[in-house]
Amino acid sequence: MQDFTYILSLTSPTFLLIGLGFLVVRLGYLSRDAIRTFGWFVINIGLPAAMFKALSSRSFQDILHFDYLLIFGLGSLLSFLTLFGIARLRCKSLTECAMFGLGGSLSNSLMIGFPIIMQLFGEAALVPFALTLIVENFFILPLALALADTGQQSSDGFFRSLGAALPQLLKNPVVMSIGVGLASALTGLQPPEFVDRAIDILAMTVGGLALFTIGGMLVGLRPAGMVTDISVIVLGKLVLHPLCIVLMILLMPPMPALFQSVALVLACMPMFSIYAVFGLRYNMGSCVLRCCCRQPCWHFSALI
């Protein structure tokens, strides 16, 4: 009973804030356009500030855990290849196979995973969270985009498509903040005190506002159609991806318990919120929009 009460005390604030966001929009106090603005602020301003603060305040040796990068990277790759192979067996095109793999291996770490791990583990979770974003943004996402582009443009090779995808990813504010934070940890250079205090204030806004935004974006969304494709992708993301991470944790040398917990929680998150945007880019919007229908989705133009 005590364990249940403890779990409830950890998780109830998360659902309370999501429910509050849903009610505020459902009752008409805020519009969905306003909620999208909140989402833009979280991803482009608040979260980059939190990431920079978490990384720059630690030593470089405390941040760069190659064991975590290897475990989460290999687990995500295994999930990607499995979904890719299933789609190939169902006679999907190379582009469609890449989108299947992407949906089953890339989590909604930013908008759902981040506030949940903050509730569960506090600021200590930001280091493995940053490493997760490195795997997702510099490995899984470029791999999927390169395969998808190769499938659409047979004249371009895989590595040429991969090279074209990486510069666009570097424009992502979260990716930029990780790079600047790592550089600060490596060199020991810190921003002036007044800038650092402003970053602190921005970082403190992220968790609650992200959960509130998720609730608001749930208003009016409806799932429909394409049950088979959706089921494969959703099961791949919510079941296969966590199992692949568990397998890698068991096979690889042990890493800190906190890192294992963060890896599993993030792997259990649904597919990332701009999955539908990539689907529309490759003319697969009818499928992936429905896969994402139960979570927020807004345009992240730096990634396209």
Buried (B, 14 or more C-beta within 10 A) or exposed (E): EEEEEEEEEEEEBBEEBBBBBBEBBBEEEBEBEBBBBBBBBBBBBBBBBBBBBBBBBBEBEEBBBEBBBBBBBBBBBBBBBBBBEBBBEEEBBBBBBBBBBBBBBBBBBBBBBBBBBBBBBEEBBBBBBBBBBBBBBBBBBBBBBBBBBBBBEEEEEBEBBBEBBBEBBEEBBBBBBBBBBBBBBBEEEEBEEEEBEEBEEBBBBBBBBBBBBBBBBBBEBEEEEBEEBBEBBBBBBBEBBBBBBBBBBEEBEEBBEBBBBBBBBBBBBBBBBBBBBBBBBBEBBEBBBBBBBEBBBBEBEBBE
